[in-house]
Amino acid sequence: MEIEQNNIKLKCPSCDSKLVLRDKSYVCENKHLYDIAKYGYINLLLANKKNTKIPGDNQEMIKSRSVFLNKGYYLSLSDSINKCISLLIGDNQSTKILDIGCAEGYYLNQLQQVFTLNSKNLLSGIDISKYAIQLSAKRKMNAMLAVANIYDLPFFDKEFDIIYSIFTPIDIKEIERVLTYNGSLIVVGPGEEHLSGLTEHIYDNVVSHSGNYNIVDNNKKFECKKVLEIKENIVVEHNDILDFLRMTPYYWQTTEEKKENILKLTKLSTPIHFYIKVYKKLF
């Protein structure tokens, strides 16, 4: 789906007015203009809203994540997320769905593949990393993709029926704003044993993970409707270990000596452990 065919309304990040498609650009009534990139995404992250020169994960991490995920190591997580979303959609084939922090687009791409060709469901993904969105766009998905900040979403109020976040920070006020009444929020985070087979090679004492759920659990406008736990063991092949390590924050916390020892392994066995929490917006 070309970006201009998508019915998701975009908000100008400069003045909050509606963006309208004109030729190969989006423009608002105040003449702020945003070009559509050749791969089909739009950059709505203003220069003065960047905390760093190149915000988001670095290219090395993003590329390694893309390579690793494309090998199917986290397919069980992807399938579970898609099942949750499919159940929420039910017979409604005109649902608007937003992936917050979509990165290189693996999960969004997996989701769009479960929809039938005649589905009118509208998919969107945003990420603060321009490089990640470029990789996502190169997948040629039926999705509207934008470089944008999760703390200042370029969408109007109550635009989406389902929003999901996979291992990304969330701004609950922004999610509440752009989510419809009775809309659903899916938050995915690591379980206590996630990647413990990797971290035991890095730390003397491994601290259990905790998910990003408190910010939603403590908000009275959201009610948790379902919690799913996914736990299995994966065996990472030798040729994939470097990408596996490099896609995690542990890569930057690991000494060179320990990296060398990890990369000498013929295989790396580790649990992958996730929680999927499904929330309903009450009002």
N, C-alpha and C positions, 0 to 999 in steps of 0.2 A: 504494500500500500504506500503510495507516495504521500509525503507529508501534507501536501495540499488537499488530499482526499480525506484526510482525517477530520472528524467533526468535533474534536476536542478543542475547546476555546482556549487560546493563549492570551496571557495578560502581559502587557508591556512592563518590563522590569524597571523602566525609567520613570513612568508616570501612572502605571496601573490601569491604563485604558486598554480597550480591546485591540488586539493585533489582527489585521486583515491581510490576506494574501493578495499580493500584486506582482504578477510575473513570477520571478524566482526569489522574492523577498517578502517578509512580513513588515507591515508598517502600521503605525497607530495614527490617531487623529492629530497628534502633536508632531508627526513626521519623524519619529524615531524609527529607524530602519534596521532590520536584521536579515541578512542574507541566508538563504538555504545553502548549506555546503554541498559539494558535488556528490557526496555519499548519501545525502538526503536528511541530515539532521540540522538542527538550528541551535546556535549559540546564544543563550539568554543570560549568560553570566557576565555582568558588567565588570569592567577593569577595576573600578573602585570598590567592588565587593569581594575581590580576591584577597585572601589572607596571605598568600604567597604568590610568587611569580607563576609557578606551575602547581595549582592546587590539586588535591586528591592523591591517590596512590601513584607511585612513580611508574614509568613505562615498563621497567624490568619486572616489577611485581605483577602488573596487569597482564603482560604478555605470558608470563609463567602461569598465572591463574587460568588464562584462556586455554593454554596448551593442556594443562592438567585436567581441567573440568571436561574438556572435549574428549578426554580418554574414557569418561564415564565413571570415574571413581566415586562421584557424589550423585549418581543417578537415582539412588533410593530416596535421597532428599528431594530432588527435583520431582520425581513421580508423586511423592507424598504431598508436596505443595500443590501440584497440578490437580490432584484428587480433591484437596480441600477447596480449591477455587471452583472446580467443576460442580461440586456439591452446592456451593454458595450460589452459583449462577442458576442451576436447575434448568428450567425451560426458558429462562429469559436470555435470549440471544442478542441482546443489545446493551450489554454491560460494559461500563467504562472501568478499566483496570489500570492502576499505576504501580510500577516497580520503582521504589525509592532507593537510589543508589544501585542502579542496574549494572554498573561496571561494564564488562565487555559483552554483556547480553546473553550469557549462557542460559540462565533460568528463564528469561523472557522468551528466548528462542524456543526452549523446550515447551513453554506454555502455548505459544502460538501454533505449535505443531499438533496439539491435541484438539484444536478447534477445526470444525469442518470448513470447507472452502466457502460455503454460503453463509457462514456465521457473520453476524453484524457486531460482534464484540469488538470493542476498541481498546487496543493496548498502547500504553505509553511507558517510557522509561526515562529517568533523568539521572545524571551523575555529574559531580563537580569536575571530574577529569575529562578534558577534551579528548585525550588519547583513548580513554575507555569508550567514550561514546562513538568515536571513529571506528573502533573495532566492532562495537555493537552494530553500527549502521552497515558495516561491510557484510554482515550476515543476511542483509536484504530481507528483513522481517516485515511483517504487516504490523508495524508499530510506529508511533510518533516518538522520536528521540530528541532530547534536548540537553545541552550542557546547562546546568542550573544548580542552585544551592538549595539543599533540603530545608534550610532555615528561612528561605524566602521563595516559596514555590511560585512559578509563573503561571498559575491557574486561578480561575475564579472560584468563588465559594460554591461548595456542594457540587463539584464537577465530577467526582468519581464515586463509583459504587463499591469498589474494592481497592484497597491499597495494601501492598505488602513490602516488608523490609527484611532482607536477608543479611545478617551480620553487619548492619549499618546503623549509625546513630539515627535517631528520629527526633523531630520537633513536634511534640504532641499537639501544640496549639495550631501549627500549620496543618497537620493531618486532620485535626478536628474541623478546621475551616474548610478544607477542600473535599471532605468526605460527606456524602449525602446522609440524611437522616436514615437510621437503620442500616447504614453502610457497614462494611466489615473491614477490619484491620487485621492483617496476619503478620506476626512478628516471629522471626526465626533466629535462634541463638544457639550457642554451643552448650552441650551438656557437660557434666562434671568430668567425664573421662575422655572428652574430645581430644584426639591427637596425642594421647598420653604415651603412645609408642614412639612418637617423635620427641616429645619434650623430655623423656627420660634420658635421651642422649645429650641434652642441652643443660638441664638444671640438676642440681643435687637434690633439691626438694621441690616437687611439682605442686603448684597451687591449683586447686580446682577452678574451673571456669564458672562464671555467673553470667546469665543472660541480661539482655537490655529490657527487662520487663517491668521493673518497678515504676518507671515513668508512666506506664499505661495502667498497671494494677492500682496505682494510687489516684487515678483520675476517675471521678465519679460519673463522667459522661460515657465511660466505656465499661462493658461487662464481658468478662472472659467466658466464652461459650464452649471452648474445646481446647484440650491440651493433648498433643501427640508427642510421643517419644520415639526417636529412631536411633537404634544403636546396633552397629555391626562391625565386623573386623574387615579391614581391607589390607591387601598386600601390594605395596607400591613397588613396581619393577625398577631395577637399577637405573635405567635410562630416564625414568620419570622422577627420581629422587630430588634432583637439583631444582626442577620446576616446583615440586611439592614444597620443598623448604623455602624457596624464594617467594612463593605466593603468600607466605605467612609472615606476621610481624616478627616471628622468632629468628628469621634470617639475619636481622639487624642486631639481634641480641646474642648471637652465637659467636664465640671466638673462632678465629681461623683454624685453630687446631681441631676444634670439635666439628667444624664444617667438613674438614678433610676426612675425619673419621666417619662421619655420616655418609659422605659421598663414596666411601670405599665399600659400603654395604652392598651385597648382591641383591638384597631385597629388604624392604622395611615394612614390618607388620605393625599396624596400629588400630585401635578402635576409632571409629567416627561416631560421634554422639551428638544428637541435636534434639531440641525441643521446638515444636511448632505450636504457637498459641494463637487462637482465633478469637478476636474480640468483636463485639457488636457496639456500634455507636447508639446510645440510648436516646439522645436528644440534641 
